[in-house]
Each structure stands twice: as C-alpha cells, then as structure tokens.
Amino acid sequence: MDPVEKSGYYYANKFALIMLEALQDVLGENGLKAILNLAHLPELIDKFPPDNLNKEFDFSDVSAVNQALEEIYGPRGGRGLALRAGRATFADSLKNFGALAGASDLAFKVLPLNTKMRIGVPSMARIFTQVSDQHSTSKEMDDCFVYSIHRCPVCWGRHDLDKPVCFIAVGLLQEGMKWLSGGKEFRVNESKCVSMGDEVCEFIIEKTPIR
C-alpha cells in the first residue's frame, strides 16, 4: 500500500483518538499496530492523538487507516470494522456537541420523529464543518435526507475506485440517527464517492427506520 499524500486539511484530534481506540478495542493492540504500520503511521503506535479539539490529524491519515482496514481484512471485513469505528466516534463524542447536546432533553424527546431528523441532520453537518476542515451539508427530500461531504477525510487521495469506501462516515451517521431518534436504526447508504470520480461523498439517510 502506497502512502497517502498529506492533504493539509485536518480532523479534530479527539475524533481521531476515539476512532483509533475503537479499532484497538476490536482488533487488539497487535491488530491495530498492523493497521498503522501498513498505513505508514508507525508514529501513532502507543501514542494516539491528544484528547482535544485541535485540528491536527491530517485527512490523509484517516484515509490511510481506512484503506489499511480493507487491505488486511478484505472489503467486507474492513467495512464492518470501519462502521464500528464510525459509530463509536459519534457515541463517544459528537452527541455532547452544541445543537445535538439538547437531544437528550425531554422537550426534544417528545418531538415527532421527522422533526427530530429535520433538526438533527443539519446539526451534525454543521458540527463537522465547525470542528474539522471537512465541509458538510444536508438537504431534505420527500423520503430521505441527502448528507454531502464536500471535502472528505475518509477517502482522501484515493481515485479510480469502482465502489464507495467511506464506511467510517456511514457508521457515524447511523449512530447519529440512532441517538437523535431515541434508539431506532436507519438505513444509510453512500450513493456518491469522491474516490469514484464524484464531486462529493453523498449519503442517503432514509426517513423510515428499519427497526
């Protein structure tokens, strides 16, 4: 696996820390070491990013970890691990941010599901735009929300792929919807990916929960 060229765009240290801790929980220390070595990131072994919101974790490093998961565990195994890491990132940090922090209040809990989604999905996009160099937007359609990442860390520097690969982002959105809805699961699919030549990474969040 070739190194991913540095982007000059940055993810918050805290999100990178949680992502790496989640992978270590699943893979064990040796499994994560193998990922970091393959990703050309040996400096992160036993020295994770600090627990702060400084924007210092390069997008290319997120992409390299994602690619190394695929290389070692195969497309299906890598996808499952990336989804878990994404879900952990939301569960352990994002629910405490700004507009989303109120989602645990009684006044929010009694709102209709569509209203919760109408408030929560744009809030997630705003938070990521504020605390990272990732630029995210959302728009509501009749039966879904379209969540777009205009500068995506998960597939940074990858090209000519024939399928979407941003499963860390899919997992994060899945967990975000579960939190906003009070425990329901929603189908989230990546419909466009910069690594496939698209202009944005686009995710379709269906309005009707799976369960």
N, C-alpha and C positions, 0 to 999 in steps of 0.2 A: 504494500500500500504506500503510495507516494504521499509526502507531506502536503497538507492543505496550506496554500499561501495565506499569510496573515491578511486580515481584512481591514484593520484599523477601526472596526466597529466593535462595540463591547456589550456584553451581557453583565448584569449585576453579579457580583461575587457570590451573594447569598444563594441565588438560583443555581449557579454552577455547583456550589458546595452541596446543596440538597440533592441535585441530580447525581453527583458522584457518590454521596452517601447511600442513596437509594440503590445504585448499581452495586455497591460494595455489600449491602445487606443481602442482595440476591445472589451475587456471584462469589462472595467471599473475597478476602484480601488478595489471594493469588489470582483469582479470575479478573479482578479489576486491574491488577498490575499488568496482566497480559494485554488487556484492552489499551491501557495507557502506553505501554511500550510499542504496540502496533500503531497507535495513533501519533507516535513521535512526541509523546508528552511525558517522558520519564520524570521530569521535574515535579510532576503532581503526585508521584508515588510517595505516600506518607506525608504529604504536605499539600493539603487541599486549600482552596482559596479561603480567605478570611470570611467570617460571618458578618458582612456589612453590605451596604447597597452601592458601594463604589463600582463604577462601570469600568472593570479592569480585565474581564475574562473574554478574550477575543472570540468573535463568532467562528473563526476557523477552528478553534479548539472544540467548540460544541459539535461542529460538523465532523471533525476527525473522530471524536468519540462515537458518534452515531454510525459512521462508516465502519469503524473497527468492530462494532457490535455485529454488523452484517457479515463482515469478513470471517469472524471467528464462529459465530453461532448460526450463520445462514440467514436468508431473508426472513423466514418465519420466526426462528428463534430470536433474531435481532429485533424484529418488530415487537414481539412480546415484551422483551426487556426494555425497549425504548418507551413503550406505552406505560410500563410500570414506573419508569423514571419520571416521565412527564406527569403522571398522576400524583406521584409523591411531591413533586415540585409545587404543585398547586396546594395539595393538602397541608403541607408543612409551612407554607409561607404566604401564598397570594391571598388567601381568604382574610388575612388580617390587614389588607391594604385598603386605605381610602374608602371609596364608594362601596366596596364589597364588604367592608367590616360590618356594615349595618344589616347584612343579610341574615344575621343571627337574631336580630331584634324581632320582637313579637309583631310589630306593625308590618314588617316586611314578610314575615312568615304567613300572614293571613291574606296576602295579596293573591289574586288569580295567577296561575302558572304563566300564562302569556305575558302578564305584566312584569312578573319577576324576570323573565327572559329579556323582555324589552329594556329593562333597566340594567340587567347584569351583563349581557353580552357586550354592549358598548363600553361598559365599565372595565371589563377585562382588557379590551383593546386599548383603552386609554392608559391603564396602569402599565402595560408593557411599553407603550410609547414613551411614558414618563420615566420609567426606571431602567430602560435599556436603549440601545441605538436601533432596536427593532421598531419599525413603524407598522402599526396595525390599525385596521379599520373594520367596521361591520355595517351590514345593511340588512334590513328585514324584508323578506319575501312572503308570499302567501303561506307557504307550508314549511319554511325554513329560515334560518339566518345564514348569511354568507359572511364568513370571517376571513379577512385577507391580511396576509403578512407581506408587506411591500419590500422588506429587507430582512431576509430570513436567516437566522443563525444555524438552523438545523441542517440545511443542505448547502451552506455557503461553499463556493468554489467547486461544486460538482456540476458536471454537464453531460449531456447526451445520454441521460438515463431514459429507460422506457417505462418507468413507473414511479409514482410519488414515494418519497422516503422520509417525510417529516413526521414520524410517529411519536416523537417526543412531544411535538405540538399537539397532535391528536389526543394523546393521553392527558395532557394538561387541560385541554378544552373539555374532554369527557368528565374529568374530576370537577372542573369548574361548574359544569351544568348540574352535576350531582349535588354539589354544595348549594347552588342557587335554588334548586328545586326541592331541597329537603330530603334528598336520598334517591331520587329517580335516576335511571340510566337513559342516556340519549345516544342515538347513532350519530357519529361524527366521521365524515369521510373527506379525505383530501382529493379535491377534484382537479386542481392545477398545482404544478410544482415548478419552481424556477429551474431545478435540475433537469427538467424535461424540455426546457426552452420557453416556458410560460413567463409572462411578465411578473406574476405574483405567485405566492403559495396561497391557495384558496381552499377553505374548509367549509363544507356544508353541514350545518347543525340542524337536524330535523326537529321540528317543534313538538312532535308527538313522542312521548317517552317509549322506550322499548319495554320497560317494566318499572 
